[in-house]
Amino acid sequence: MTANADARREEIARQYFRLADAGDPAIVDLFTDDAQMFYPKFGYARGKAQIGAFAGGLGRGVVSLCHDIDGFTVISAGDHVVVEGTERGTTTTGVEFPDDKSSFGLFCNVFKFEGLLIKRVHVYVDPDFANTHTQGVEWGQSVQADVAALSPREKN
């Protein structure tokens, strides 16, 4: 692939996040007809209709979402584009995330392209935006306490 094709795919990946943040159903136009999407705690969506239904369903838990597109780390390799970054928003229950205690707004998406369309995207993010999965949050806090108890020399 040429550098120009890599740059175009990277821009399409950024457009994916702009459309996701806007809740724009045109996001499905970025995908091939037989595209696949993976999202934690949801599983797989296959095809534009299922991906569109997933995107619409995300609104059941999140009322606003904003990705720091300018701060992305973007890596291209062949037909893949990997995007690492941060996101913030508000759940439908009014909880703002991340809280920088148990949630940090970090994510990583791995896109596979077919030409200039997304063939597959796997999203790696903690979908517990409001920290309601108490067992996981309590575990993380207990480990944070263990780490904080170490002397500075032992932390390295």
C-alpha positions in Angstrom: 0.0 0.0 0.0 1.1 3.5 -0.7 1.5 6.2 2.0 -1.4 7.9 0.4 -3.7 4.9 0.9 -2.5 4.6 4.5 -3.3 8.3 5.1 -6.8 7.9 3.6 -7.5 4.8 5.7 -6.3 6.7 8.8 -8.6 9.6 8.0 -11.5 7.1 7.5 -10.8 5.7 11.0 -10.9 9.2 12.4 -14.2 9.8 10.6 -15.6 6.7 12.2 -15.0 8.4 15.6 -16.5 11.7 14.5 -19.6 9.9 13.3 -19.8 7.8 16.5 -19.5 10.9 18.7 -22.3 12.6 16.7 -24.5 9.5 16.8 -24.7 9.7 13.0 -26.2 6.6 11.4 -24.1 7.4 8.3 -21.3 5.6 10.2 -22.4 2.3 8.5 -21.5 3.8 5.1 -17.8 3.4 6.2 -18.2 -0.4 6.3 -18.3 -3.1 3.7 -21.7 -4.9 3.4 -20.3 -8.0 5.2 -18.3 -6.1 7.8 -17.7 -7.5 11.3 -17.5 -5.6 14.6 -16.6 -6.8 18.1 -17.4 -4.9 21.3 -16.7 -6.2 24.9 -19.8 -7.5 26.8 -21.7 -7.3 23.5 -20.0 -9.7 21.2 -20.1 -9.6 17.4 -22.2 -7.6 14.9 -22.1 -8.8 11.3 -23.1 -6.6 8.4 -24.2 -3.0 8.2 -27.7 -3.6 9.6 -26.3 -5.2 12.8 -23.5 -2.7 13.2 -26.1 0.1 12.8 -28.3 -1.6 15.4 -25.4 -1.8 17.8 -24.5 1.9 17.3 -28.1 2.8 18.0 -28.2 0.6 21.0 -25.1 2.2 22.5 -27.4 5.2 23.1 -29.3 3.2 25.7 -26.4 3.5 28.1 -24.5 6.6 26.9 -26.1 10.0 26.2 -22.9 11.7 25.1 -19.5 10.4 23.9 -16.5 12.3 22.8 -13.2 10.9 21.6 -10.0 13.0 21.8 -9.3 12.6 18.1 -6.4 15.1 18.0 -4.7 13.0 20.7 -5.0 9.6 19.0 -2.0 7.4 18.4 -2.6 5.9 14.9 -0.5 3.1 13.4 -1.0 1.7 9.9 0.3 -1.7 8.8 -0.9 -3.1 5.5 -4.7 -3.2 5.5 -4.9 -2.5 9.3 -5.2 0.7 11.2 -4.8 0.7 15.0 -6.1 3.6 17.0 -5.4 4.1 20.6 -6.9 7.0 22.5 -9.2 8.4 25.2 -12.9 9.0 25.4 -15.2 10.8 27.8 -18.9 11.2 28.1 -22.1 10.9 30.2 -24.2 7.8 30.8 -28.0 7.9 30.6 -28.0 7.9 34.4 -26.0 11.1 34.4 -22.6 9.7 35.4 -19.7 11.4 33.7 -16.8 9.3 32.7 -14.0 8.7 33.1 -13.6 9.3 36.8 -9.8 8.8 36.7 -10.1 6.5 39.8 -11.6 3.3 38.4 -12.2 4.3 34.8 -9.7 6.1 32.6 -11.4 6.5 29.2 -8.7 4.5 27.4 -9.6 2.4 24.3 -8.0 0.8 21.4 -9.7 -0.1 18.1 -8.2 -2.4 15.4 -9.6 -1.7 12.0 -9.1 -4.0 9.0 -9.8 -2.4 5.6 -10.9 -3.7 2.3 -9.9 -1.0 -0.1 -11.2 2.2 1.6 -14.0 0.5 3.5 -13.9 -1.0 7.0 -14.1 -4.8 6.7 -13.6 -5.4 10.5 -13.3 -3.4 13.7 -12.5 -4.9 17.1 -13.1 -2.4 19.9 -11.1 -2.9 23.1 -12.6 -0.8 25.9 -14.0 -1.3 29.4 -17.8 -0.7 28.8 -18.4 -0.2 32.5 -18.5 3.6 32.0 -20.4 4.2 35.2 -18.4 1.8 37.4 -21.4 -0.3 38.2 -19.6 -3.6 38.0 -18.8 -3.4 41.7 -16.8 -6.6 41.9 -14.3 -5.5 39.2 -14.1 -2.0 40.7 -13.5 -3.3 44.2 -10.8 -5.6 42.9 -9.1 -2.7 41.2 -9.3 -0.6 44.2 -7.8 -3.3 46.4 -4.9 -3.7 44.1 -4.4 0.0 43.9 -4.2 0.1 47.7 -1.6 -2.7 47.7 0.5 -0.8 45.1 0.2 2.5 47.0 1.5 0.8 50.2 4.8 -0.1 48.5 7.8 2.1 49.1 8.9 4.1 46.1 11.8 1.7 45.5 9.5 -1.4 45.4 7.2 0.2 42.8 9.9 0.1 40.1 
